[in-house]
Amino acid sequence: MAKVKFNEITKQFGTNKPAVSNLNLEITDKEFMVLVGPSGCGKTTTLRMLAGLETPTTGTITVDDDDITRLPPKDRDIAMVFQSYALYPHMTVRDNLAFGLKNLTLSTPQKVIVSLLKLLAYTLLFSVFYAFGYILDSFILRSPGVVFFSAITLSFVIAWIVYPELRKNIEYFVLKFSIGIPGIHDYINQLEEIETRVKQTAEILEIEELLNRKPKQLSGGQRQRVAVGRAIIRDPKVFLMDEPLSNLDAKLRNSTRAELAELQSKLQTTTLYVTHDQVEAMTLGHRIAVMNKGVIEQLGTPSEVYNKPRTAFVAGFIGAPPTNLVKGELTKQGKQLLIRVNEGSFIKIPSDYPNPDLLENHIGNEVIIGFRPEQVEILSIKDSNSITGTVTFTESIGSSTIIFVNLFGSEVRLSEIGHKPRKIGSEIHFRFSGAQTHLFDEKSGISLENHDFSVH
């Protein structure tokens, strides 16, 4: 397998701001790394630079310490799964899987010889039908033009549409017959090896029964499996996946996501996966790189990114529903730390906040307080530590209810287990613990706490 390293990578298109700026990222051997972020954040550009489809403006990219920055895509031993599947519509699943391997194994002289032998095979097929038509014409048709046209038509229909295996068998027969020609013996061995790998790949992806179908006969999930299979059959050093699940419906996306995770665990291939879906990122990635405006704002495990967001952007992007972020001024009344949201409205910093001394240096500064909807405790009655807001809307999703609340002019969301609709305009009381409170500097967006995570 392989270790991938981006070193000081910048990509700029024209005079616009860099699409990727000063990127440093190391993907370890066998790791499933996910780049996640909104549209335009630079994640797909990063992927394309690794694939060789884009060239960095500055910086280097290495795979196993080999510099591949200027290497052509075909020489990188990297396989890519595209968002649009990119299957050949006229080919069967078997041919789609085998296509890349055939291109890799044939030299130019071999391609010429094989093409001539295939032409011979088609000529042989045509001759069989022409002879059959000529015999038929002698007794019935008495029209050589009809015989010729019929032979061509039958050859095309049977060899390409009705029974493509017949064409392949004739090609294989011609190759066997021509085994004395230099290079043909090796080519036949390669074909047999390719067929073995096609069957092995089909077994891994559980698509053995689909090998003779064409893409238009497959469902979206089946097409996605074929697209993945075309990548893994090559046994590359690195897999690249560019939002491969975005074209699937929600239910199929969930099941295919689990299959991808299981597949990567089985194959143990270094993988770089790009998505805008933070649920995919959280469930698939060994580590997550959250990108925004061309830079990585936080790099860490899903747990680290979720529980200790380094910036307000990360806190707001990761999580469903997203983290509530409320702006205000950090102030203090006696020993109580507060966020002044507006004149006369305060949010108390919970007394069990783990780093109260750290906040002393930020009193008087504009900050952002964050708390997650699912980590809020909703109270039946108001108490001295509770926060009170006004219900503006409720959204039931079956297992839980999302409550939209007007909190001192800002909209926040609270999550409550079960179906619990609330009256619009009613008051709601809630609180959250200090351990689940996040505070960020408003100008920089960076957490006020000392989180030891990499940002590039």
DRENDOMAR-895524 format. One line per field, with one value per residue (C-alpha): residue number from 1; y, z negated, x; residue in one letter. Coordinates in steps of 0.02 Angstrom, whole numbers. Last residue first. Layout:
<rs>
k = [NUM ...]
Y = [Y ...]
Z = [Z ...]
X = [X ...]
r = [A ...]
</rs>
This chain:
<rs>
k = [456 455 454 453 452 451 450 449 448 447 446 445 444 443 442 441 440 439 438 437 436 435 434 433 432 431 430 429 428 427 426 425 424 423 422 421 420 419 418 417 416 415 414 413 412 411 410 409 408 407 406 405 404 403 402 401 400 399 398 397 396 395 394 393 392 391 390 389 388 387 386 385 384 383 382 381 380 379 378 377 376 375 374 373 372 371 370 369 368 367 366 365 364 363 362 361 360 359 358 357 356 355 354 353 352 351 350 349 348 347 346 345 344 343 342 341 340 339 338 337 336 335 334 333 332 331 330 329 328 327 326 325 324 323 322 321 320 319 318 317 316 315 314 313 312 311 310 309 308 307 306 305 304 303 302 301 300 299 298 297 296 295 294 293 292 291 290 289 288 287 286 285 284 283 282 281 280 279 278 277 276 275 274 273 272 271 270 269 268 267 266 265 264 263 262 261 260 259 258 257 256 255 254 253 252 251 250 249 248 247 246 245 244 243 242 241 240 239 238 237 236 235 234 233 232 231 230 229 228 227 226 225 224 223 222 221 220 219 218 217 216 215 214 213 212 211 210 209 208 207 206 205 204 203 202 201 200 199 198 197 196 195 194 193 192 191 190 189 188 187 186 185 184 183 182 181 180 179 178 177 176 175 174 173 172 171 170 169 168 167 166 165 164 163 162 161 160 159 158 157 156 155 154 153 152 151 150 149 148 147 146 145 144 143 142 141 140 139 138 137 136 135 134 133 132 131 130 129 128 127 126 125 124 123 122 121 120 119 118 117 116 115 114 113 112 111 110 109 108 107 106 105 104 103 102 101 100 99 98 97 96 95 94 93 92 91 90 89 88 87 86 85 84 83 82 81 80 79 78 77 76 75 74 73 72 71 70 69 68 67 66 65 64 63 62 61 60 59 58 57 56 55 54 53 52 51 50 49 48 47 46 45 44 43 42 41 40 39 38 37 36 35 34 33 32 31 30 29 28 27 26 25 24 23 22 21 20 19 18 17 16 15 14 13 12 11 10 9 8 7 6 5 4 3 2 1]
Y = [1198 1158 1017 977 1015 1107 1251 1328 1495 1408 1496 1597 1731 1882 1804 1712 1544 1462 1284 1214 1026 1010 1160 1071 1127 1208 1222 1315 1335 1474 1456 1553 1401 1261 1111 945 800 648 560 619 808 910 1097 1221 1402 1560 1723 1871 1838 1652 1617 1428 1296 1128 970 817 643 463 514 664 794 976 1110 1298 1466 1412 1557 1553 1532 1480 1380 1402 1487 1373 1371 1223 1071 1074 1030 963 1010 891 849 1031 1057 1207 1352 1522 1650 1788 1978 2025 2112 1965 1866 1845 1782 1646 1532 1534 1459 1305 1153 1240 1162 1329 1341 1504 1603 1674 1856 1977 2154 2241 2107 1937 1972 1806 1777 1721 1720 1761 1936 1982 1941 1978 1891 1990 1905 1792 1633 1473 1320 1166 1089 972 860 882 949 1115 1232 1168 1164 1344 1400 1334 1198 1082 973 845 822 846 740 600 596 582 736 875 1047 1206 1133 1274 1315 1419 1290 1112 987 847 691 539 355 415 323 364 544 593 514 608 769 761 876 728 680 513 480 295 193 13 -111 -218 -287 -126 -29 -149 -139 51 50 -74 35 186 81 43 226 292 165 233 416 400 382 515 584 416 428 603 596 435 414 244 231 101 19 -160 -138 -230 -102 41 -49 -127 43 92 -78 -54 119 48 -79 57 161 12 -87 -127 38 -11 -169 -344 -495 -475 -440 -612 -600 -430 -473 -337 -459 -593 -475 -428 -611 -645 -496 -548 -722 -647 -531 -679 -772 -619 -598 -779 -750 -594 -689 -820 -682 -592 -667 -758 -945 -930 -887 -1027 -983 -801 -851 -959 -817 -698 -828 -849 -662 -641 -781 -702 -545 -643 -538 -367 -368 -538 -586 -418 -373 -540 -553 -381 -415 -583 -510 -372 -495 -617 -479 -418 -595 -614 -787 -794 -973 -1121 -1047 -902 -1016 -1088 -911 -855 -993 -953 -769 -809 -910 -783 -642 -736 -771 -588 -539 -656 -591 -415 -475 -545 -379 -286 -411 -385 -196 -195 -314 -197 -52 -147 -219 -249 -81 -55 -230 -196 -37 -123 -276 -205 -118 -275 -385 -256 -261 -125 -4 114 135 176 350 323 508 547 471 326 350 227 276 187 356 320 340 509 586 628 812 805 620 637 467 467 324 434 615 778 938 1125 1268 1296 1117 1022 960 793 706 601 688 858 800 756 926 1012 907 969 1152 1236 1274 1173 1148 1039 863 778 600 492 303 248 94 183 357 509 663 838 1008 1130 1304 1368 1271 1360 1508 1678 1726 1789 1637 1473 1450 1287 1286 1133 1158 970 847 673 502 338 182 0]
Z = [-395 -562 -671 -835 -1013 -1077 -1193 -1225 -1155 -995 -832 -736 -702 -735 -848 -962 -999 -1150 -1154 -1291 -1308 -1463 -1537 -1533 -1439 -1494 -1439 -1465 -1330 -1315 -1201 -1038 -931 -1038 -1054 -963 -1057 -948 -1031 -1095 -1101 -996 -1020 -882 -895 -808 -874 -933 -1119 -1092 -964 -966 -831 -909 -821 -874 -887 -831 -705 -618 -698 -656 -776 -744 -832 -1014 -1126 -1234 -1415 -1481 -1643 -1787 -1911 -1871 -1745 -1740 -1627 -1577 -1410 -1429 -1281 -1209 -1055 -999 -1012 -1104 -1040 -1114 -997 -1065 -1063 -1194 -1360 -1461 -1354 -1476 -1611 -1492 -1524 -1711 -1676 -1590 -1625 -1623 -1773 -1824 -1655 -1561 -1584 -1432 -1452 -1390 -1463 -1312 -1186 -1188 -1342 -1370 -1555 -1680 -1859 -1996 -2024 -1860 -1715 -1529 -1364 -1229 -1111 -962 -966 -876 -887 -825 -668 -666 -616 -664 -583 -491 -635 -750 -607 -561 -742 -747 -838 -861 -1016 -1026 -842 -768 -903 -886 -696 -712 -676 -556 -576 -474 -319 -193 -23 -80 -209 -229 -369 -363 -440 -509 -507 -396 -349 -477 -519 -339 -269 -399 -356 -176 -67 -13 44 2 1 -21 -65 -31 -171 -55 -190 -292 -130 -80 -249 -244 -64 -108 -253 -137 -10 -139 -190 -11 40 -89 -47 143 240 349 206 163 257 192 276 221 241 205 180 217 351 354 533 492 354 473 595 444 372 535 541 363 408 556 441 320 460 529 676 850 922 865 974 908 932 766 663 580 506 426 244 228 171 288 437 396 394 558 643 573 651 816 813 782 930 1040 982 1025 1198 1217 1167 1301 1428 1401 1549 1670 1632 1538 1696 1681 1498 1545 1681 1557 1429 1559 1605 1421 1398 1547 1482 1307 1385 1410 1459 1483 1549 1629 1668 1735 1824 1909 1954 2035 2131 2195 2241 2344 2440 2468 2523 2649 2715 2757 2802 2639 2630 2680 2722 2605 2453 2497 2522 2358 2259 2346 2306 2125 2102 2200 2087 1932 2015 2065 1886 1823 1951 1894 1716 1773 1852 1692 1587 1695 1688 1499 1472 1566 1454 1291 1208 1019 952 1079 1047 861 880 984 873 756 895 1002 866 829 1012 1130 1235 1088 1039 854 790 616 614 445 503 429 454 460 426 494 534 712 802 718 792 660 621 433 417 299 226 34 29 132 139 185 199 179 294 433 414 575 602 670 592 472 321 399 436 253 194 323 259 81 124 20 171 114 -75 -170 -195 -147 -213 -247 -253 -307 -238 -245 -319 -236 -267 -239 -216 -107 -79 6 114 232 223 237 417 533 646 559 406 326 172 96 -47 -55 -18 -76 -30 -112 -9 0]
X = [-148 -231 -169 -254 -196 -347 -303 -473 -529 -579 -536 -667 -536 -646 -778 -655 -735 -816 -881 -993 -1015 -905 -995 -1161 -1316 -1479 -1659 -1822 -1954 -2082 -2231 -2245 -2281 -2350 -2238 -2235 -2156 -2124 -1977 -1809 -1787 -1665 -1645 -1614 -1556 -1616 -1543 -1648 -1629 -1654 -1790 -1809 -1828 -1870 -1809 -1910 -1838 -1863 -1996 -1919 -2032 -1995 -2053 -2064 -2046 -2030 -1976 -1819 -1771 -1601 -1589 -1468 -1585 -1731 -1874 -1991 -2011 -1829 -1747 -1569 -1460 -1331 -1434 -1444 -1255 -1186 -1081 -1038 -961 -851 -829 -701 -735 -669 -546 -402 -520 -582 -433 -471 -643 -568 -680 -852 -940 -1020 -1106 -1068 -1228 -1315 -1364 -1496 -1507 -1429 -1388 -1305 -1199 -1110 -1084 -952 -1015 -889 -956 -1037 -921 -920 -891 -980 -1102 -1127 -1232 -1182 -1295 -1203 -1275 -1427 -1343 -1160 -1003 -1024 -1064 -927 -803 -844 -832 -655 -558 -706 -681 -821 -860 -686 -606 -734 -722 -532 -430 -385 -460 -474 -394 -373 -448 -595 -651 -590 -625 -496 -570 -480 -523 -662 -821 -956 -909 -868 -1026 -1129 -1034 -1096 -989 -884 -709 -629 -442 -406 -250 -298 -334 -440 -556 -571 -597 -736 -822 -823 -885 -1024 -1082 -1092 -1186 -1321 -1342 -1337 -1469 -1589 -1554 -1562 -1401 -1317 -1210 -1134 -969 -925 -753 -668 -480 -403 -215 -80 -185 -253 -317 -478 -510 -550 -664 -749 -792 -877 -964 -1026 -1091 -1184 -1266 -1320 -1395 -1491 -1424 -1494 -1430 -1255 -1249 -1277 -1163 -1070 -1226 -1245 -1070 -1109 -1070 -936 -800 -867 -866 -686 -634 -726 -644 -475 -492 -547 -395 -279 -355 -335 -154 -116 -189 -81 76 41 4 170 261 142 139 -24 -119 -249 -271 -299 -423 -518 -521 -592 -724 -768 -779 -896 -1007 -1005 -1081 -1244 -1393 -1316 -1138 -1107 -1287 -1347 -1185 -1158 -1343 -1340 -1180 -1244 -1414 -1334 -1227 -1370 -1488 -1362 -1334 -1521 -1588 -1689 -1752 -1641 -1471 -1506 -1511 -1341 -1274 -1352 -1264 -1101 -1125 -1166 -1007 -905 -964 -904 -737 -720 -760 -624 -500 -536 -505 -339 -292 -338 -238 -83 -96 -129 17 135 75 95 -59 -63 -123 -261 -325 -324 -425 -560 -583 -714 -810 -799 -874 -1009 -1056 -999 -1102 -1136 -952 -958 -912 -992 -1050 -968 -805 -706 -519 -375 -194 -41 39 101 -66 -96 63 197 225 188 230 379 416 415 288 173 231 146 248 220 172 45 -11 -53 -230 -290 -139 -245 -166 -205 -382 -411 -351 -461 -607 -577 -550 -687 -795 -945 -946 -822 -760 -597 -602 -450 -467 -293 -203 -32 -43 -118 -11 -79 0 -99 -29 -187 -309 -429 -311 -398 -428 -291 -291 -332 -222 -171 -58 23 148 183 42 94 26 81 54 0]
r = [H V S F D H N E L S I G S K E D F L H T Q A G S F R F H I E S G I K R P K H G I E S L R V E S G F L N V F I I T S S G I S E T F T V T G T I S N S D K I S L I E V Q E P R F G I I V E N G I H N E L L D P N P Y D S P I K I F S G E N V R I L L Q K G Q K T L E G K V L N T P P A G I F G A V F A T R P K N Y V E S P T G L Q E I V G K N M V A I R H G L T M A E V Q D H T V Y L T T T Q L K S Q L E A L E A R T S N R L K A D L N S L P E D M L F V K P D R I I A R G V A V R Q R Q G G S L Q K P K R N L L E E I E L I E A T Q K V R T E I E E L Q N I Y D H I G P I G I S F K L V F Y E I N K R L E P Y V I W A I V F S L T I A S F F V V G P S R L I F S D L I Y G F A Y F V S F L L T Y A L L K L L S V I V K Q P T S L T L N K L G F A L N D R V T M H P Y L A Y S Q F V M A I D R D K P P L R T I D D D D V T I T G T T P T E L G A L M R L T T T K G C G S P G V L V M F E K D T I E L N L N S V A P K N T G F Q K T I E N F K V K A M]
</rs>
